[in-house]
Every structure is written in structure tokens, then in C-alpha cells.
Amino acid sequence: MKLTYDDKAQIYELRKQGYSLEKLSNKFGINNSN
């Protein structure tokens, strides 16, 4: 899945709020292997 700029901006905001990357990857359907 390709992330758009908006997706990345949203992920960045959520990261600043303390969400884990694991939670975010599930939310956005990204796997952590890459």
C-alpha cells in the first residue's frame, strides 16, 4: 500500500500523541517488515 502525503502527516501527528508504530501499522495496513 502506498502512503500519500496526507497519510504520512496523519501518522506523524499520531506518533507525536504517543501512538505506537505497531498500532499505526495496523490502522494503516502496513507491515513492519520493510
N, CA, C and O atoms as a Maestro MAE file, in Angstrom:
{
 s_m_m2io_version
 :::
 2.0.0
}

f_m_ct {
 s_m_title
 :::
 protein
 m_atom[136] {
  # First column is atom index #
  i_m_mmod_type
  r_m_x_coord
  r_m_y_coord
  r_m_z_coord
  i_m_residue_number
  s_m_chain_name
  s_m_pdb_residue_name
  s_m_pdb_atom_name
  i_m_atomic_number
  :::
  1 25 0.839 -1.201 0.000 1 A "MET " " N  " 7
  2 3 0.000 0.000 0.000 1 A "MET " " CA " 6
  3 2 0.873 1.249 0.000 1 A "MET " " C  " 6
  4 15 1.796 1.372 0.806 1 A "MET " " O  " 8
  5 25 0.582 2.156 -0.890 2 A "LYS " " N  " 7
  6 3 1.324 3.396 -0.983 2 A "LYS " " CA " 6
  7 2 0.702 4.417 -0.031 2 A "LYS " " C  " 6
  8 15 -0.510 4.631 -0.041 2 A "LYS " " O  " 8
  9 25 1.537 5.038 0.782 3 A "LEU " " N  " 7
  10 3 1.027 6.084 1.668 3 A "LEU " " CA " 6
  11 2 1.086 7.427 0.949 3 A "LEU " " C  " 6
  12 15 2.086 7.770 0.320 3 A "LEU " " O  " 8
  13 25 0.013 8.163 1.054 4 A "THR " " N  " 7
  14 3 0.010 9.504 0.487 4 A "THR " " CA " 6
  15 2 0.652 10.465 1.481 4 A "THR " " C  " 6
  16 15 0.918 10.104 2.628 4 A "THR " " O  " 8
  17 25 0.894 11.676 1.033 5 A "TYR " " N  " 7
  18 3 1.443 12.687 1.928 5 A "TYR " " CA " 6
  19 2 0.522 12.888 3.128 5 A "TYR " " C  " 6
  20 15 0.991 13.043 4.256 5 A "TYR " " O  " 8
  21 25 -0.789 12.883 2.883 6 A "ASP " " N  " 7
  22 3 -1.751 13.059 3.973 6 A "ASP " " CA " 6
  23 2 -1.651 11.937 4.990 6 A "ASP " " C  " 6
  24 15 -1.715 12.176 6.196 6 A "ASP " " O  " 8
  25 25 -1.493 10.709 4.503 7 A "ASP " " N  " 7
  26 3 -1.331 9.575 5.415 7 A "ASP " " CA " 6
  27 2 -0.108 9.775 6.297 7 A "ASP " " C  " 6
  28 15 -0.157 9.565 7.509 7 A "ASP " " O  " 8
  29 25 0.987 10.184 5.671 8 A "LYS " " N  " 7
  30 3 2.224 10.367 6.420 8 A "LYS " " CA " 6
  31 2 2.078 11.475 7.454 8 A "LYS " " C  " 6
  32 15 2.572 11.352 8.575 8 A "LYS " " O  " 8
  33 25 1.401 12.553 7.078 9 A "ALA " " N  " 7
  34 3 1.174 13.655 8.007 9 A "ALA " " CA " 6
  35 2 0.337 13.182 9.190 9 A "ALA " " C  " 6
  36 15 0.599 13.548 10.335 9 A "ALA " " O  " 8
  37 25 -0.672 12.367 8.900 10 A "GLN " " N  " 7
  38 3 -1.536 11.860 9.963 10 A "GLN " " CA " 6
  39 2 -0.761 10.927 10.889 10 A "GLN " " C  " 6
  40 15 -0.911 10.989 12.110 10 A "GLN " " O  " 8
  41 25 0.065 10.067 10.306 11 A "ILE " " N  " 7
  42 3 0.888 9.160 11.111 11 A "ILE " " CA " 6
  43 2 1.813 9.971 12.007 11 A "ILE " " C  " 6
  44 15 1.981 9.656 13.185 11 A "ILE " " O  " 8
  45 25 2.413 11.015 11.443 12 A "TYR " " N  " 7
  46 3 3.319 11.854 12.215 12 A "TYR " " CA " 6
  47 2 2.601 12.482 13.403 12 A "TYR " " C  " 6
  48 15 3.129 12.488 14.515 12 A "TYR " " O  " 8
  49 25 1.409 13.007 13.175 13 A "GLU " " N  " 7
  50 3 0.626 13.601 14.258 13 A "GLU " " CA " 6
  51 2 0.298 12.569 15.327 13 A "GLU " " C  " 6
  52 15 0.414 12.851 16.520 13 A "GLU " " O  " 8
  53 25 -0.113 11.371 14.907 14 A "LEU " " N  " 7
  54 3 -0.463 10.330 15.871 14 A "LEU " " CA " 6
  55 2 0.761 9.878 16.653 14 A "LEU " " C  " 6
  56 15 0.665 9.589 17.846 14 A "LEU " " O  " 8
  57 25 1.907 9.814 15.992 15 A "ARG " " N  " 7
  58 3 3.147 9.442 16.676 15 A "ARG " " CA " 6
  59 2 3.460 10.459 17.770 15 A "ARG " " C  " 6
  60 15 3.876 10.084 18.867 15 A "ARG " " O  " 8
  61 25 3.263 11.735 17.477 16 A "LYS " " N  " 7
  62 3 3.527 12.781 18.462 16 A "LYS " " CA " 6
  63 2 2.610 12.639 19.667 16 A "LYS " " C  " 6
  64 15 2.967 13.032 20.778 16 A "LYS " " O  " 8
  65 25 1.405 12.067 19.441 17 A "GLN " " N  " 7
  66 3 0.470 11.859 20.540 17 A "GLN " " CA " 6
  67 2 0.770 10.583 21.306 17 A "GLN " " C  " 6
  68 15 0.099 10.279 22.293 17 A "GLN " " O  " 8
  69 25 1.773 9.831 20.861 18 A "GLY " " N  " 7
  70 3 2.210 8.680 21.626 18 A "GLY " " CA " 6
  71 2 1.703 7.340 21.143 18 A "GLY " " C  " 6
  72 15 1.858 6.335 21.837 18 A "GLY " " O  " 8
  73 25 1.100 7.304 19.962 19 A "TYR " " N  " 7
  74 3 0.690 6.009 19.421 19 A "TYR " " CA " 6
  75 2 1.922 5.203 19.042 19 A "TYR " " C  " 6
  76 15 2.916 5.757 18.572 19 A "TYR " " O  " 8
  77 25 1.850 3.895 19.248 20 A "SER " " N  " 7
  78 3 2.969 3.046 18.850 20 A "SER " " CA " 6
  79 2 2.922 2.813 17.346 20 A "SER " " C  " 6
  80 15 1.861 2.881 16.727 20 A "SER " " O  " 8
  81 25 4.080 2.538 16.773 21 A "LEU " " N  " 7
  82 3 4.124 2.221 15.345 21 A "LEU " " CA " 6
  83 2 3.345 0.959 15.036 21 A "LEU " " C  " 6
  84 15 2.765 0.826 13.958 21 A "LEU " " O  " 8
  85 25 3.333 0.034 15.979 22 A "GLU " " N  " 7
  86 3 2.590 -1.211 15.772 22 A "GLU " " CA " 6
  87 2 1.102 -0.918 15.600 22 A "GLU " " C  " 6
  88 15 0.462 -1.441 14.687 22 A "GLU " " O  " 8
  89 25 0.556 -0.080 16.480 23 A "LYS " " N  " 7
  90 3 -0.857 0.295 16.359 23 A "LYS " " CA " 6
  91 2 -1.125 1.019 15.048 23 A "LYS " " C  " 6
  92 15 -2.123 0.763 14.374 23 A "LYS " " O  " 8
  93 25 -0.226 1.920 14.699 24 A "LEU " " N  " 7
  94 3 -0.424 2.689 13.480 24 A "LEU " " CA " 6
  95 2 -0.327 1.809 12.246 24 A "LEU " " C  " 6
  96 15 -1.080 1.986 11.289 24 A "LEU " " O  " 8
  97 25 0.602 0.857 12.269 25 A "SER " " N  " 7
  98 3 0.739 -0.002 11.093 25 A "SER " " CA " 6
  99 2 -0.510 -0.843 10.903 25 A "SER " " C  " 6
  100 15 -0.910 -1.114 9.770 25 A "SER " " O  " 8
  101 25 -1.134 -1.262 12.007 26 A "ASN " " N  " 7
  102 3 -2.395 -1.996 11.898 26 A "ASN " " CA " 6
  103 2 -3.486 -1.095 11.337 26 A "ASN " " C  " 6
  104 15 -4.255 -1.506 10.468 26 A "ASN " " O  " 8
  105 25 -3.547 0.130 11.836 27 A "LYS " " N  " 7
  106 3 -4.564 1.075 11.394 27 A "LYS " " CA " 6
  107 2 -4.434 1.367 9.896 27 A "LYS " " C  " 6
  108 15 -5.433 1.465 9.184 27 A "LYS " " O  " 8
  109 25 -3.197 1.504 9.432 28 A "PHE " " N  " 7
  110 3 -2.971 1.866 8.038 28 A "PHE " " CA " 6
  111 2 -2.699 0.658 7.150 28 A "PHE " " C  " 6
  112 15 -2.525 0.806 5.940 28 A "PHE " " O  " 8
  113 25 -2.660 -0.528 7.736 29 A "GLY " " N  " 7
  114 3 -2.450 -1.727 6.941 29 A "GLY " " CA " 6
  115 2 -1.044 -1.864 6.394 29 A "GLY " " C  " 6
  116 15 -0.841 -2.368 5.289 29 A "GLY " " O  " 8
  117 25 -0.068 -1.409 7.181 30 A "ILE " " N  " 7
  118 3 1.326 -1.528 6.756 30 A "ILE " " CA " 6
  119 2 1.972 -2.644 7.563 30 A "ILE " " C  " 6
  120 15 1.680 -2.797 8.749 30 A "ILE " " O  " 8
  121 25 2.837 -3.416 6.945 31 A "ASN " " N  " 7
  122 3 3.587 -4.373 7.748 31 A "ASN " " CA " 6
  123 2 4.938 -3.775 8.123 31 A "ASN " " C  " 6
  124 15 5.467 -2.924 7.410 31 A "ASN " " O  " 8
  125 25 5.489 -4.223 9.239 32 A "ASN " " N  " 7
  126 3 6.716 -3.637 9.755 32 A "ASN " " CA " 6
  127 2 7.973 -4.263 9.171 32 A "ASN " " C  " 6
  128 15 9.084 -3.903 9.561 32 A "ASN " " O  " 8
  129 25 7.809 -5.191 8.245 33 A "SER " " N  " 7
  130 3 8.970 -5.927 7.761 33 A "SER " " CA " 6
  131 2 9.873 -5.090 6.858 33 A "SER " " C  " 6
  132 15 11.062 -5.381 6.735 33 A "SER " " O  " 8
  133 25 9.320 -4.058 6.228 34 A "ASN " " N  " 7
  134 3 10.151 -3.310 5.286 34 A "ASN " " CA " 6
  135 2 10.957 -2.214 5.957 34 A "ASN " " C  " 6
  136 15 11.704 -1.499 5.288 34 A "ASN " " O  " 8
  :::
 }
 m_bond[135] {
  # First column is bond index #
  i_m_from
  i_m_to
  i_m_order
  :::
  1 1 2 1
  2 2 3 1
  3 3 4 2
  4 3 5 1
  5 5 6 1
  6 6 7 1
  7 7 8 2
  8 7 9 1
  9 9 10 1
  10 10 11 1
  11 11 12 2
  12 11 13 1
  13 13 14 1
  14 14 15 1
  15 15 16 2
  16 15 17 1
  17 17 18 1
  18 18 19 1
  19 19 20 2
  20 19 21 1
  21 21 22 1
  22 22 23 1
  23 23 24 2
  24 23 25 1
  25 25 26 1
  26 26 27 1
  27 27 28 2
  28 27 29 1
  29 29 30 1
  30 30 31 1
  31 31 32 2
  32 31 33 1
  33 33 34 1
  34 34 35 1
  35 35 36 2
  36 35 37 1
  37 37 38 1
  38 38 39 1
  39 39 40 2
  40 39 41 1
  41 41 42 1
  42 42 43 1
  43 43 44 2
  44 43 45 1
  45 45 46 1
  46 46 47 1
  47 47 48 2
  48 47 49 1
  49 49 50 1
  50 50 51 1
  51 51 52 2
  52 51 53 1
  53 53 54 1
  54 54 55 1
  55 55 56 2
  56 55 57 1
  57 57 58 1
  58 58 59 1
  59 59 60 2
  60 59 61 1
  61 61 62 1
  62 62 63 1
  63 63 64 2
  64 63 65 1
  65 65 66 1
  66 66 67 1
  67 67 68 2
  68 67 69 1
  69 69 70 1
  70 70 71 1
  71 71 72 2
  72 71 73 1
  73 73 74 1
  74 74 75 1
  75 75 76 2
  76 75 77 1
  77 77 78 1
  78 78 79 1
  79 79 80 2
  80 79 81 1
  81 81 82 1
  82 82 83 1
  83 83 84 2
  84 83 85 1
  85 85 86 1
  86 86 87 1
  87 87 88 2
  88 87 89 1
  89 89 90 1
  90 90 91 1
  91 91 92 2
  92 91 93 1
  93 93 94 1
  94 94 95 1
  95 95 96 2
  96 95 97 1
  97 97 98 1
  98 98 99 1
  99 99 100 2
  100 99 101 1
  101 101 102 1
  102 102 103 1
  103 103 104 2
  104 103 105 1
  105 105 106 1
  106 106 107 1
  107 107 108 2
  108 107 109 1
  109 109 110 1
  110 110 111 1
  111 111 112 2
  112 111 113 1
  113 113 114 1
  114 114 115 1
  115 115 116 2
  116 115 117 1
  117 117 118 1
  118 118 119 1
  119 119 120 2
  120 119 121 1
  121 121 122 1
  122 122 123 1
  123 123 124 2
  124 123 125 1
  125 125 126 1
  126 126 127 1
  127 127 128 2
  128 127 129 1
  129 129 130 1
  130 130 131 1
  131 131 132 2
  132 131 133 1
  133 133 134 1
  134 134 135 1
  135 135 136 2
  :::
 }
}
